[in-house]
Amino acid sequence: MIKVVFNHIEGFGKITQLDFIYSDPKGINLKEEYLDYLEEGWVEWQNYWYNLRSTRILIKDYSPTKTTKKLSKRVNLTYTVLTPQQLKVLNPIYKKYVKVKEFTRDISLKDFEDFSAIFYWDQEELIGASIYKLYNQEGKSALVVYQFLWDYQDPKLSLGNVAQYFEIKLAQSKGCDYVYLMGGYEESCIYKSQFKGFQWWTGKEWSEDINLYQELCQRDTNVYIRT
């Protein structure tokens, strides 16, 4: 069960020229029913749960391309739990990733301390990582990928597709039915819909309508918010 709370102090509203109210809703989990929350579009972040246009891959329907499987053979893996020292090592890669993606958000790698991660290596050079959490409930599991990062030194490697392949394989080994990929907003998230088994949360149900999802992502990019 999730208790939803609202913040009407930091929230704001408009009622004269338009009808708009923002109250920063967030959820507090009252029971450890994590897979139930994920199934209803909730994603955990810093001790709160947020209902998003969440996205996920149904593992049984996922199928990598021949190119992805071929490229995956060039990548070596290590699995770890992130320490402050490891986050320092990842930070230059994260900065390159953010620059290429033109992100200006204020999420810091420090926020991911104690998360699990897959490190991707090109021979002896660390080139990227997938940061994730594994949630368990009543003998079932689900993998939530919180952050992918890559230095883009070799764009032909298509590490994003290769990383998705390895994330799915990890989830399969843990008995998961789904890999969750956080929210699907703006054109930068359209790529998620290219994977077989893709689903997104409408607020009421999980949808496989890729065209509508892509239209919504494009609409997001065109929304102007003055900061």
PyMOL commands that place a pseudoatom at each C-alpha (Angstrom):
pseudoatom trace, name=CA, resn=MET, resi=1, chain=A, elem=C, hetatm=0, pos=[0.000, 0.000, 0.000]
pseudoatom trace, name=CA, resn=ILE, resi=2, chain=A, elem=C, hetatm=0, pos=[1.232, 3.499, -0.886]
pseudoatom trace, name=CA, resn=LYS, resi=3, chain=A, elem=C, hetatm=0, pos=[0.191, 6.654, 0.954]
pseudoatom trace, name=CA, resn=VAL, resi=4, chain=A, elem=C, hetatm=0, pos=[0.146, 9.667, -1.383]
pseudoatom trace, name=CA, resn=VAL, resi=5, chain=A, elem=C, hetatm=0, pos=[1.219, 13.019, 0.088]
pseudoatom trace, name=CA, resn=PHE, resi=6, chain=A, elem=C, hetatm=0, pos=[1.117, 16.495, -1.460]
pseudoatom trace, name=CA, resn=ASN, resi=7, chain=A, elem=C, hetatm=0, pos=[3.286, 19.579, -0.982]
pseudoatom trace, name=CA, resn=HIS, resi=8, chain=A, elem=C, hetatm=0, pos=[1.155, 22.722, -1.213]
pseudoatom trace, name=CA, resn=ILE, resi=9, chain=A, elem=C, hetatm=0, pos=[3.973, 24.910, 0.117]
pseudoatom trace, name=CA, resn=GLU, resi=10, chain=A, elem=C, hetatm=0, pos=[6.504, 24.307, -2.650]
pseudoatom trace, name=CA, resn=GLY, resi=11, chain=A, elem=C, hetatm=0, pos=[3.669, 23.634, -5.094]
pseudoatom trace, name=CA, resn=PHE, resi=12, chain=A, elem=C, hetatm=0, pos=[2.041, 26.434, -7.085]
pseudoatom trace, name=CA, resn=GLY, resi=13, chain=A, elem=C, hetatm=0, pos=[-0.972, 27.166, -9.235]
pseudoatom trace, name=CA, resn=LYS, resi=14, chain=A, elem=C, hetatm=0, pos=[-2.534, 29.413, -11.885]
pseudoatom trace, name=CA, resn=ILE, resi=15, chain=A, elem=C, hetatm=0, pos=[-6.257, 30.271, -11.889]
pseudoatom trace, name=CA, resn=THR, resi=16, chain=A, elem=C, hetatm=0, pos=[-6.596, 33.624, -13.682]
pseudoatom trace, name=CA, resn=GLN, resi=17, chain=A, elem=C, hetatm=0, pos=[-5.487, 32.936, -17.251]
pseudoatom trace, name=CA, resn=LEU, resi=18, chain=A, elem=C, hetatm=0, pos=[-5.303, 29.142, -17.087]
pseudoatom trace, name=CA, resn=ASP, resi=19, chain=A, elem=C, hetatm=0, pos=[-6.304, 26.332, -14.766]
pseudoatom trace, name=CA, resn=PHE, resi=20, chain=A, elem=C, hetatm=0, pos=[-3.068, 24.714, -13.577]
pseudoatom trace, name=CA, resn=ILE, resi=21, chain=A, elem=C, hetatm=0, pos=[-2.170, 23.323, -10.154]
pseudoatom trace, name=CA, resn=TYR, resi=22, chain=A, elem=C, hetatm=0, pos=[1.117, 21.611, -9.242]
pseudoatom trace, name=CA, resn=SER, resi=23, chain=A, elem=C, hetatm=0, pos=[1.431, 20.081, -5.773]
pseudoatom trace, name=CA, resn=ASP, resi=24, chain=A, elem=C, hetatm=0, pos=[4.412, 17.695, -6.103]
pseudoatom trace, name=CA, resn=PRO, resi=25, chain=A, elem=C, hetatm=0, pos=[2.575, 14.422, -5.315]
pseudoatom trace, name=CA, resn=LYS, resi=26, chain=A, elem=C, hetatm=0, pos=[4.714, 11.574, -4.048]
pseudoatom trace, name=CA, resn=GLY, resi=27, chain=A, elem=C, hetatm=0, pos=[4.114, 8.215, -2.415]
pseudoatom trace, name=CA, resn=ILE, resi=28, chain=A, elem=C, hetatm=0, pos=[5.323, 6.632, 0.811]
pseudoatom trace, name=CA, resn=ASN, resi=29, chain=A, elem=C, hetatm=0, pos=[5.330, 2.834, 0.860]
pseudoatom trace, name=CA, resn=LEU, resi=30, chain=A, elem=C, hetatm=0, pos=[3.516, 1.415, 3.876]
pseudoatom trace, name=CA, resn=LYS, resi=31, chain=A, elem=C, hetatm=0, pos=[4.290, -2.202, 2.990]
pseudoatom trace, name=CA, resn=GLU, resi=32, chain=A, elem=C, hetatm=0, pos=[7.142, -3.836, 1.058]
pseudoatom trace, name=CA, resn=GLU, resi=33, chain=A, elem=C, hetatm=0, pos=[4.915, -4.635, -1.925]
pseudoatom trace, name=CA, resn=TYR, resi=34, chain=A, elem=C, hetatm=0, pos=[7.463, -3.374, -4.436]
pseudoatom trace, name=CA, resn=LEU, resi=35, chain=A, elem=C, hetatm=0, pos=[6.371, -5.348, -7.494]
pseudoatom trace, name=CA, resn=ASP, resi=36, chain=A, elem=C, hetatm=0, pos=[2.768, -4.231, -6.943]
pseudoatom trace, name=CA, resn=TYR, resi=37, chain=A, elem=C, hetatm=0, pos=[3.912, -0.599, -6.940]
pseudoatom trace, name=CA, resn=LEU, resi=38, chain=A, elem=C, hetatm=0, pos=[5.965, -1.049, -10.102]
pseudoatom trace, name=CA, resn=GLU, resi=39, chain=A, elem=C, hetatm=0, pos=[2.984, -2.749, -11.743]
pseudoatom trace, name=CA, resn=GLU, resi=40, chain=A, elem=C, hetatm=0, pos=[0.917, 0.388, -11.085]
pseudoatom trace, name=CA, resn=GLY, resi=41, chain=A, elem=C, hetatm=0, pos=[3.423, 2.803, -12.615]
pseudoatom trace, name=CA, resn=TRP, resi=42, chain=A, elem=C, hetatm=0, pos=[5.269, 3.823, -9.453]
pseudoatom trace, name=CA, resn=VAL, resi=43, chain=A, elem=C, hetatm=0, pos=[9.062, 4.242, -9.371]
pseudoatom trace, name=CA, resn=GLU, resi=44, chain=A, elem=C, hetatm=0, pos=[11.126, 4.755, -6.227]
pseudoatom trace, name=CA, resn=TRP, resi=45, chain=A, elem=C, hetatm=0, pos=[13.548, 7.645, -5.880]
pseudoatom trace, name=CA, resn=GLN, resi=46, chain=A, elem=C, hetatm=0, pos=[15.226, 8.824, -2.675]
pseudoatom trace, name=CA, resn=ASN, resi=47, chain=A, elem=C, hetatm=0, pos=[12.774, 7.154, -0.291]
pseudoatom trace, name=CA, resn=TYR, resi=48, chain=A, elem=C, hetatm=0, pos=[9.659, 8.303, -2.137]
pseudoatom trace, name=CA, resn=TRP, resi=49, chain=A, elem=C, hetatm=0, pos=[7.605, 6.701, -4.921]
pseudoatom trace, name=CA, resn=TYR, resi=50, chain=A, elem=C, hetatm=0, pos=[6.537, 8.710, -7.974]
pseudoatom trace, name=CA, resn=ASN, resi=51, chain=A, elem=C, hetatm=0, pos=[3.889, 7.754, -10.513]
pseudoatom trace, name=CA, resn=LEU, resi=52, chain=A, elem=C, hetatm=0, pos=[5.380, 8.247, -13.972]
pseudoatom trace, name=CA, resn=ARG, resi=53, chain=A, elem=C, hetatm=0, pos=[4.763, 7.495, -17.605]
pseudoatom trace, name=CA, resn=SER, resi=54, chain=A, elem=C, hetatm=0, pos=[6.793, 4.477, -16.651]
pseudoatom trace, name=CA, resn=THR, resi=55, chain=A, elem=C, hetatm=0, pos=[8.312, 2.183, -19.282]
pseudoatom trace, name=CA, resn=ARG, resi=56, chain=A, elem=C, hetatm=0, pos=[9.321, -1.455, -19.229]
pseudoatom trace, name=CA, resn=ILE, resi=57, chain=A, elem=C, hetatm=0, pos=[10.333, -4.437, -21.358]
pseudoatom trace, name=CA, resn=LEU, resi=58, chain=A, elem=C, hetatm=0, pos=[8.387, -7.701, -21.166]
pseudoatom trace, name=CA, resn=ILE, resi=59, chain=A, elem=C, hetatm=0, pos=[11.328, -10.088, -21.127]
pseudoatom trace, name=CA, resn=LYS, resi=60, chain=A, elem=C, hetatm=0, pos=[9.624, -13.008, -22.847]
pseudoatom trace, name=CA, resn=ASP, resi=61, chain=A, elem=C, hetatm=0, pos=[8.902, -10.780, -25.873]
pseudoatom trace, name=CA, resn=TYR, resi=62, chain=A, elem=C, hetatm=0, pos=[12.363, -9.196, -26.061]
pseudoatom trace, name=CA, resn=SER, resi=63, chain=A, elem=C, hetatm=0, pos=[14.612, -10.251, -28.927]
pseudoatom trace, name=CA, resn=PRO, resi=64, chain=A, elem=C, hetatm=0, pos=[18.008, -8.666, -29.672]
pseudoatom trace, name=CA, resn=THR, resi=65, chain=A, elem=C, hetatm=0, pos=[19.045, -7.996, -33.249]
pseudoatom trace, name=CA, resn=LYS, resi=66, chain=A, elem=C, hetatm=0, pos=[21.893, -9.952, -34.828]
pseudoatom trace, name=CA, resn=THR, resi=67, chain=A, elem=C, hetatm=0, pos=[23.939, -6.746, -34.826]
pseudoatom trace, name=CA, resn=THR, resi=68, chain=A, elem=C, hetatm=0, pos=[23.415, -6.251, -31.089]
pseudoatom trace, name=CA, resn=LYS, resi=69, chain=A, elem=C, hetatm=0, pos=[24.449, -9.829, -30.317]
pseudoatom trace, name=CA, resn=LYS, resi=70, chain=A, elem=C, hetatm=0, pos=[27.543, -9.425, -32.488]
pseudoatom trace, name=CA, resn=LEU, resi=71, chain=A, elem=C, hetatm=0, pos=[28.539, -6.128, -30.856]
pseudoatom trace, name=CA, resn=SER, resi=72, chain=A, elem=C, hetatm=0, pos=[27.973, -7.585, -27.385]
pseudoatom trace, name=CA, resn=LYS, resi=73, chain=A, elem=C, hetatm=0, pos=[30.935, -9.900, -27.924]
pseudoatom trace, name=CA, resn=ARG, resi=74, chain=A, elem=C, hetatm=0, pos=[33.225, -6.854, -27.930]
pseudoatom trace, name=CA, resn=VAL, resi=75, chain=A, elem=C, hetatm=0, pos=[32.162, -5.847, -24.424]
pseudoatom trace, name=CA, resn=ASN, resi=76, chain=A, elem=C, hetatm=0, pos=[33.365, -7.290, -21.116]
pseudoatom trace, name=CA, resn=LEU, resi=77, chain=A, elem=C, hetatm=0, pos=[31.298, -7.049, -17.939]
pseudoatom trace, name=CA, resn=THR, resi=78, chain=A, elem=C, hetatm=0, pos=[31.821, -6.704, -14.213]
pseudoatom trace, name=CA, resn=TYR, resi=79, chain=A, elem=C, hetatm=0, pos=[29.091, -6.498, -11.572]
pseudoatom trace, name=CA, resn=THR, resi=80, chain=A, elem=C, hetatm=0, pos=[29.406, -4.344, -8.489]
pseudoatom trace, name=CA, resn=VAL, resi=81, chain=A, elem=C, hetatm=0, pos=[27.706, -2.328, -5.744]
pseudoatom trace, name=CA, resn=LEU, resi=82, chain=A, elem=C, hetatm=0, pos=[28.622, 1.320, -6.157]
pseudoatom trace, name=CA, resn=THR, resi=83, chain=A, elem=C, hetatm=0, pos=[31.004, 2.894, -3.638]
pseudoatom trace, name=CA, resn=PRO, resi=84, chain=A, elem=C, hetatm=0, pos=[32.035, 6.579, -3.492]
pseudoatom trace, name=CA, resn=GLN, resi=85, chain=A, elem=C, hetatm=0, pos=[35.351, 5.662, -5.138]
pseudoatom trace, name=CA, resn=GLN, resi=86, chain=A, elem=C, hetatm=0, pos=[33.656, 3.851, -8.011]
pseudoatom trace, name=CA, resn=LEU, resi=87, chain=A, elem=C, hetatm=0, pos=[31.327, 6.812, -8.519]
pseudoatom trace, name=CA, resn=LYS, resi=88, chain=A, elem=C, hetatm=0, pos=[34.377, 9.060, -8.881]
pseudoatom trace, name=CA, resn=VAL, resi=89, chain=A, elem=C, hetatm=0, pos=[35.677, 6.731, -11.584]
pseudoatom trace, name=CA, resn=LEU, resi=90, chain=A, elem=C, hetatm=0, pos=[32.323, 6.866, -13.379]
pseudoatom trace, name=CA, resn=ASN, resi=91, chain=A, elem=C, hetatm=0, pos=[31.954, 10.633, -13.109]
pseudoatom trace, name=CA, resn=PRO, resi=92, chain=A, elem=C, hetatm=0, pos=[34.005, 11.573, -16.237]
pseudoatom trace, name=CA, resn=ILE, resi=93, chain=A, elem=C, hetatm=0, pos=[31.969, 9.081, -18.272]
pseudoatom trace, name=CA, resn=TYR, resi=94, chain=A, elem=C, hetatm=0, pos=[28.737, 10.493, -16.852]
pseudoatom trace, name=CA, resn=LYS, resi=95, chain=A, elem=C, hetatm=0, pos=[29.792, 14.044, -17.774]
pseudoatom trace, name=CA, resn=LYS, resi=96, chain=A, elem=C, hetatm=0, pos=[30.478, 12.958, -21.360]
pseudoatom trace, name=CA, resn=TYR, resi=97, chain=A, elem=C, hetatm=0, pos=[27.125, 11.197, -21.515]
pseudoatom trace, name=CA, resn=VAL, resi=98, chain=A, elem=C, hetatm=0, pos=[25.227, 14.219, -20.193]
pseudoatom trace, name=CA, resn=LYS, resi=99, chain=A, elem=C, hetatm=0, pos=[27.017, 16.500, -22.656]
pseudoatom trace, name=CA, resn=VAL, resi=100, chain=A, elem=C, hetatm=0, pos=[26.194, 14.301, -25.657]
pseudoatom trace, name=CA, resn=LYS, resi=101, chain=A, elem=C, hetatm=0, pos=[22.544, 14.026, -24.546]
pseudoatom trace, name=CA, resn=GLU, resi=102, chain=A, elem=C, hetatm=0, pos=[22.393, 17.779, -23.802]
pseudoatom trace, name=CA, resn=PHE, resi=103, chain=A, elem=C, hetatm=0, pos=[20.908, 17.120, -20.355]
pseudoatom trace, name=CA, resn=THR, resi=104, chain=A, elem=C, hetatm=0, pos=[20.883, 20.035, -17.907]
pseudoatom trace, name=CA, resn=ARG, resi=105, chain=A, elem=C, hetatm=0, pos=[19.203, 18.177, -15.034]
pseudoatom trace, name=CA, resn=ASP, resi=106, chain=A, elem=C, hetatm=0, pos=[20.814, 18.211, -11.595]
pseudoatom trace, name=CA, resn=ILE, resi=107, chain=A, elem=C, hetatm=0, pos=[20.946, 14.458, -10.862]
pseudoatom trace, name=CA, resn=SER, resi=108, chain=A, elem=C, hetatm=0, pos=[24.342, 13.643, -9.353]
pseudoatom trace, name=CA, resn=LEU, resi=109, chain=A, elem=C, hetatm=0, pos=[26.072, 10.278, -9.446]
pseudoatom trace, name=CA, resn=LYS, resi=110, chain=A, elem=C, hetatm=0, pos=[26.368, 10.579, -5.662]
pseudoatom trace, name=CA, resn=ASP, resi=111, chain=A, elem=C, hetatm=0, pos=[22.640, 9.848, -5.547]
pseudoatom trace, name=CA, resn=PHE, resi=112, chain=A, elem=C, hetatm=0, pos=[23.412, 6.301, -6.738]
pseudoatom trace, name=CA, resn=GLU, resi=113, chain=A, elem=C, hetatm=0, pos=[25.720, 5.244, -3.898]
pseudoatom trace, name=CA, resn=ASP, resi=114, chain=A, elem=C, hetatm=0, pos=[24.974, 1.639, -2.819]
pseudoatom trace, name=CA, resn=PHE, resi=115, chain=A, elem=C, hetatm=0, pos=[23.006, 0.928, -6.021]
pseudoatom trace, name=CA, resn=SER, resi=116, chain=A, elem=C, hetatm=0, pos=[24.059, -2.094, -8.076]
pseudoatom trace, name=CA, resn=ALA, resi=117, chain=A, elem=C, hetatm=0, pos=[25.759, -1.661, -11.450]
pseudoatom trace, name=CA, resn=ILE, resi=118, chain=A, elem=C, hetatm=0, pos=[27.005, -3.440, -14.532]
pseudoatom trace, name=CA, resn=PHE, resi=119, chain=A, elem=C, hetatm=0, pos=[30.327, -1.994, -15.729]
pseudoatom trace, name=CA, resn=TYR, resi=120, chain=A, elem=C, hetatm=0, pos=[31.047, -2.210, -19.459]
pseudoatom trace, name=CA, resn=TRP, resi=121, chain=A, elem=C, hetatm=0, pos=[34.646, -2.545, -20.612]
pseudoatom trace, name=CA, resn=ASP, resi=122, chain=A, elem=C, hetatm=0, pos=[36.296, -2.305, -24.007]
pseudoatom trace, name=CA, resn=GLN, resi=123, chain=A, elem=C, hetatm=0, pos=[39.310, -4.508, -23.299]
pseudoatom trace, name=CA, resn=GLU, resi=124, chain=A, elem=C, hetatm=0, pos=[40.755, -2.800, -20.181]
pseudoatom trace, name=CA, resn=GLU, resi=125, chain=A, elem=C, hetatm=0, pos=[39.004, 0.554, -20.615]
pseudoatom trace, name=CA, resn=LEU, resi=126, chain=A, elem=C, hetatm=0, pos=[35.817, 1.318, -18.697]
pseudoatom trace, name=CA, resn=ILE, resi=127, chain=A, elem=C, hetatm=0, pos=[33.375, 2.829, -21.212]
pseudoatom trace, name=CA, resn=GLY, resi=128, chain=A, elem=C, hetatm=0, pos=[29.978, 2.797, -19.505]
pseudoatom trace, name=CA, resn=ALA, resi=129, chain=A, elem=C, hetatm=0, pos=[27.617, 1.382, -16.897]
pseudoatom trace, name=CA, resn=SER, resi=130, chain=A, elem=C, hetatm=0, pos=[24.029, 0.439, -16.125]
pseudoatom trace, name=CA, resn=ILE, resi=131, chain=A, elem=C, hetatm=0, pos=[22.918, 1.420, -12.618]
pseudoatom trace, name=CA, resn=TYR, resi=132, chain=A, elem=C, hetatm=0, pos=[20.019, -0.619, -11.278]
pseudoatom trace, name=CA, resn=LYS, resi=133, chain=A, elem=C, hetatm=0, pos=[18.044, -2.020, -8.351]
pseudoatom trace, name=CA, resn=LEU, resi=134, chain=A, elem=C, hetatm=0, pos=[16.589, -5.496, -8.015]
pseudoatom trace, name=CA, resn=TYR, resi=135, chain=A, elem=C, hetatm=0, pos=[13.239, -5.574, -6.218]
pseudoatom trace, name=CA, resn=ASN, resi=136, chain=A, elem=C, hetatm=0, pos=[11.818, -8.738, -4.650]
pseudoatom trace, name=CA, resn=GLN, resi=137, chain=A, elem=C, hetatm=0, pos=[8.352, -9.669, -3.442]
pseudoatom trace, name=CA, resn=GLU, resi=138, chain=A, elem=C, hetatm=0, pos=[6.999, -13.072, -2.503]
pseudoatom trace, name=CA, resn=GLY, resi=139, chain=A, elem=C, hetatm=0, pos=[9.602, -15.001, -4.480]
pseudoatom trace, name=CA, resn=LYS, resi=140, chain=A, elem=C, hetatm=0, pos=[9.307, -12.822, -7.605]
pseudoatom trace, name=CA, resn=SER, resi=141, chain=A, elem=C, hetatm=0, pos=[11.721, -10.157, -8.827]
pseudoatom trace, name=CA, resn=ALA, resi=142, chain=A, elem=C, hetatm=0, pos=[11.863, -7.109, -11.107]
pseudoatom trace, name=CA, resn=LEU, resi=143, chain=A, elem=C, hetatm=0, pos=[14.872, -5.136, -12.317]
pseudoatom trace, name=CA, resn=VAL, resi=144, chain=A, elem=C, hetatm=0, pos=[14.695, -1.329, -12.462]
pseudoatom trace, name=CA, resn=VAL, resi=145, chain=A, elem=C, hetatm=0, pos=[17.405, 0.411, -14.491]
pseudoatom trace, name=CA, resn=TYR, resi=146, chain=A, elem=C, hetatm=0, pos=[17.850, 3.891, -13.026]
pseudoatom trace, name=CA, resn=GLN, resi=147, chain=A, elem=C, hetatm=0, pos=[20.701, 5.240, -15.122]
pseudoatom trace, name=CA, resn=PHE, resi=148, chain=A, elem=C, hetatm=0, pos=[22.707, 4.271, -18.176]
pseudoatom trace, name=CA, resn=LEU, resi=149, chain=A, elem=C, hetatm=0, pos=[25.916, 6.097, -19.049]
pseudoatom trace, name=CA, resn=TRP, resi=150, chain=A, elem=C, hetatm=0, pos=[28.450, 5.824, -21.843]
pseudoatom trace, name=CA, resn=ASP, resi=151, chain=A, elem=C, hetatm=0, pos=[31.465, 7.825, -23.010]
pseudoatom trace, name=CA, resn=TYR, resi=152, chain=A, elem=C, hetatm=0, pos=[30.513, 7.593, -26.726]
pseudoatom trace, name=CA, resn=GLN, resi=153, chain=A, elem=C, hetatm=0, pos=[34.172, 7.155, -27.681]
pseudoatom trace, name=CA, resn=ASP, resi=154, chain=A, elem=C, hetatm=0, pos=[33.091, 4.578, -30.265]
pseudoatom trace, name=CA, resn=PRO, resi=155, chain=A, elem=C, hetatm=0, pos=[29.519, 5.388, -31.407]
pseudoatom trace, name=CA, resn=LYS, resi=156, chain=A, elem=C, hetatm=0, pos=[29.530, 2.372, -33.749]
pseudoatom trace, name=CA, resn=LEU, resi=157, chain=A, elem=C, hetatm=0, pos=[29.496, 0.126, -30.681]
pseudoatom trace, name=CA, resn=SER, resi=158, chain=A, elem=C, hetatm=0, pos=[25.846, 1.113, -29.995]
pseudoatom trace, name=CA, resn=LEU, resi=159, chain=A, elem=C, hetatm=0, pos=[26.406, 0.460, -26.294]
pseudoatom trace, name=CA, resn=GLY, resi=160, chain=A, elem=C, hetatm=0, pos=[22.845, 1.522, -25.435]
pseudoatom trace, name=CA, resn=ASN, resi=161, chain=A, elem=C, hetatm=0, pos=[21.437, -1.436, -27.375]
pseudoatom trace, name=CA, resn=VAL, resi=162, chain=A, elem=C, hetatm=0, pos=[24.156, -3.755, -26.089]
pseudoatom trace, name=CA, resn=ALA, resi=163, chain=A, elem=C, hetatm=0, pos=[23.506, -2.649, -22.498]
pseudoatom trace, name=CA, resn=GLN, resi=164, chain=A, elem=C, hetatm=0, pos=[19.789, -3.395, -22.908]
pseudoatom trace, name=CA, resn=TYR, resi=165, chain=A, elem=C, hetatm=0, pos=[20.726, -6.911, -24.042]
pseudoatom trace, name=CA, resn=PHE, resi=166, chain=A, elem=C, hetatm=0, pos=[22.883, -7.477, -20.952]
pseudoatom trace, name=CA, resn=GLU, resi=167, chain=A, elem=C, hetatm=0, pos=[20.259, -5.954, -18.629]
pseudoatom trace, name=CA, resn=ILE, resi=168, chain=A, elem=C, hetatm=0, pos=[17.695, -8.394, -19.985]
pseudoatom trace, name=CA, resn=LYS, resi=169, chain=A, elem=C, hetatm=0, pos=[20.093, -11.325, -19.531]
pseudoatom trace, name=CA, resn=LEU, resi=170, chain=A, elem=C, hetatm=0, pos=[20.749, -10.283, -15.924]
pseudoatom trace, name=CA, resn=ALA, resi=171, chain=A, elem=C, hetatm=0, pos=[17.020, -9.954, -15.252]
pseudoatom trace, name=CA, resn=GLN, resi=172, chain=A, elem=C, hetatm=0, pos=[16.401, -13.401, -16.762]
pseudoatom trace, name=CA, resn=SER, resi=173, chain=A, elem=C, hetatm=0, pos=[19.021, -14.924, -14.477]
pseudoatom trace, name=CA, resn=LYS, resi=174, chain=A, elem=C, hetatm=0, pos=[17.180, -13.395, -11.494]
pseudoatom trace, name=CA, resn=GLY, resi=175, chain=A, elem=C, hetatm=0, pos=[13.811, -14.769, -12.590]
pseudoatom trace, name=CA, resn=CYS, resi=176, chain=A, elem=C, hetatm=0, pos=[12.321, -11.399, -13.529]
pseudoatom trace, name=CA, resn=ASP, resi=177, chain=A, elem=C, hetatm=0, pos=[9.374, -10.917, -15.869]
pseudoatom trace, name=CA, resn=TYR, resi=178, chain=A, elem=C, hetatm=0, pos=[10.164, -7.256, -16.593]
pseudoatom trace, name=CA, resn=VAL, resi=179, chain=A, elem=C, hetatm=0, pos=[12.974, -4.758, -16.833]
pseudoatom trace, name=CA, resn=TYR, resi=180, chain=A, elem=C, hetatm=0, pos=[11.729, -1.282, -15.923]
pseudoatom trace, name=CA, resn=LEU, resi=181, chain=A, elem=C, hetatm=0, pos=[13.340, 1.693, -17.689]
pseudoatom trace, name=CA, resn=MET, resi=182, chain=A, elem=C, hetatm=0, pos=[12.058, 4.646, -15.637]
pseudoatom trace, name=CA, resn=GLY, resi=183, chain=A, elem=C, hetatm=0, pos=[9.940, 7.392, -17.222]
pseudoatom trace, name=CA, resn=GLY, resi=184, chain=A, elem=C, hetatm=0, pos=[9.294, 7.966, -20.909]
pseudoatom trace, name=CA, resn=TYR, resi=185, chain=A, elem=C, hetatm=0, pos=[9.371, 11.709, -21.601]
pseudoatom trace, name=CA, resn=GLU, resi=186, chain=A, elem=C, hetatm=0, pos=[10.589, 13.907, -24.455]
pseudoatom trace, name=CA, resn=GLU, resi=187, chain=A, elem=C, hetatm=0, pos=[12.211, 12.791, -27.701]
pseudoatom trace, name=CA, resn=SER, resi=188, chain=A, elem=C, hetatm=0, pos=[15.263, 11.531, -25.805]
pseudoatom trace, name=CA, resn=CYS, resi=189, chain=A, elem=C, hetatm=0, pos=[13.138, 8.603, -24.543]
pseudoatom trace, name=CA, resn=ILE, resi=190, chain=A, elem=C, hetatm=0, pos=[11.673, 7.544, -27.886]
pseudoatom trace, name=CA, resn=TYR, resi=191, chain=A, elem=C, hetatm=0, pos=[14.518, 5.032, -28.330]
pseudoatom trace, name=CA, resn=LYS, resi=192, chain=A, elem=C, hetatm=0, pos=[13.017, 2.882, -25.562]
pseudoatom trace, name=CA, resn=SER, resi=193, chain=A, elem=C, hetatm=0, pos=[10.076, 2.027, -27.810]
pseudoatom trace, name=CA, resn=GLN, resi=194, chain=A, elem=C, hetatm=0, pos=[12.352, 0.339, -30.373]
pseudoatom trace, name=CA, resn=PHE, resi=195, chain=A, elem=C, hetatm=0, pos=[12.874, -2.718, -28.156]
pseudoatom trace, name=CA, resn=LYS, resi=196, chain=A, elem=C, hetatm=0, pos=[10.609, -5.707, -28.640]
pseudoatom trace, name=CA, resn=GLY, resi=197, chain=A, elem=C, hetatm=0, pos=[8.427, -6.212, -25.594]
pseudoatom trace, name=CA, resn=PHE, resi=198, chain=A, elem=C, hetatm=0, pos=[8.148, -2.460, -24.910]
pseudoatom trace, name=CA, resn=GLN, resi=199, chain=A, elem=C, hetatm=0, pos=[5.244, -1.255, -22.755]
pseudoatom trace, name=CA, resn=TRP, resi=200, chain=A, elem=C, hetatm=0, pos=[4.382, 2.096, -21.164]
pseudoatom trace, name=CA, resn=TRP, resi=201, chain=A, elem=C, hetatm=0, pos=[2.094, 3.168, -18.328]
pseudoatom trace, name=CA, resn=THR, resi=202, chain=A, elem=C, hetatm=0, pos=[-0.839, 5.400, -19.349]
pseudoatom trace, name=CA, resn=GLY, resi=203, chain=A, elem=C, hetatm=0, pos=[-1.910, 6.101, -15.787]
pseudoatom trace, name=CA, resn=LYS, resi=204, chain=A, elem=C, hetatm=0, pos=[-4.543, 3.367, -15.980]
pseudoatom trace, name=CA, resn=GLU, resi=205, chain=A, elem=C, hetatm=0, pos=[-2.905, 0.466, -17.815]
pseudoatom trace, name=CA, resn=TRP, resi=206, chain=A, elem=C, hetatm=0, pos=[0.199, -0.780, -19.589]
pseudoatom trace, name=CA, resn=SER, resi=207, chain=A, elem=C, hetatm=0, pos=[0.026, 0.007, -23.304]
pseudoatom trace, name=CA, resn=GLU, resi=208, chain=A, elem=C, hetatm=0, pos=[1.837, -1.318, -26.364]
pseudoatom trace, name=CA, resn=ASP, resi=209, chain=A, elem=C, hetatm=0, pos=[0.694, 1.604, -28.554]
pseudoatom trace, name=CA, resn=ILE, resi=210, chain=A, elem=C, hetatm=0, pos=[4.122, 2.750, -29.742]
pseudoatom trace, name=CA, resn=ASN, resi=211, chain=A, elem=C, hetatm=0, pos=[2.759, 5.471, -32.045]
pseudoatom trace, name=CA, resn=LEU, resi=212, chain=A, elem=C, hetatm=0, pos=[0.877, 7.166, -29.207]
pseudoatom trace, name=CA, resn=TYR, resi=213, chain=A, elem=C, hetatm=0, pos=[3.893, 6.887, -26.908]
pseudoatom trace, name=CA, resn=GLN, resi=214, chain=A, elem=C, hetatm=0, pos=[6.136, 8.530, -29.499]
pseudoatom trace, name=CA, resn=GLU, resi=215, chain=A, elem=C, hetatm=0, pos=[3.583, 11.288, -30.107]
pseudoatom trace, name=CA, resn=LEU, resi=216, chain=A, elem=C, hetatm=0, pos=[3.479, 12.035, -26.381]
pseudoatom trace, name=CA, resn=CYS, resi=217, chain=A, elem=C, hetatm=0, pos=[7.277, 12.145, -26.162]
pseudoatom trace, name=CA, resn=GLN, resi=218, chain=A, elem=C, hetatm=0, pos=[7.412, 14.576, -29.073]
pseudoatom trace, name=CA, resn=ARG, resi=219, chain=A, elem=C, hetatm=0, pos=[4.712, 16.689, -27.444]
pseudoatom trace, name=CA, resn=ASP, resi=220, chain=A, elem=C, hetatm=0, pos=[6.746, 16.795, -24.220]
pseudoatom trace, name=CA, resn=THR, resi=221, chain=A, elem=C, hetatm=0, pos=[9.717, 18.256, -26.087]
pseudoatom trace, name=CA, resn=ASN, resi=222, chain=A, elem=C, hetatm=0, pos=[7.514, 21.059, -27.458]
pseudoatom trace, name=CA, resn=VAL, resi=223, chain=A, elem=C, hetatm=0, pos=[6.163, 22.050, -24.048]
pseudoatom trace, name=CA, resn=TYR, resi=224, chain=A, elem=C, hetatm=0, pos=[7.868, 25.215, -22.818]
pseudoatom trace, name=CA, resn=ILE, resi=225, chain=A, elem=C, hetatm=0, pos=[8.428, 25.660, -19.097]
pseudoatom trace, name=CA, resn=ARG, resi=226, chain=A, elem=C, hetatm=0, pos=[9.922, 28.946, -17.958]
pseudoatom trace, name=CA, resn=THR, resi=227, chain=A, elem=C, hetatm=0, pos=[12.529, 28.486, -15.224]
for i in range(1, 227): cmd.bond("trace and resi %d" % i, "trace and resi %d" % (i + 1))
show_as sticks, trace
zoom trace
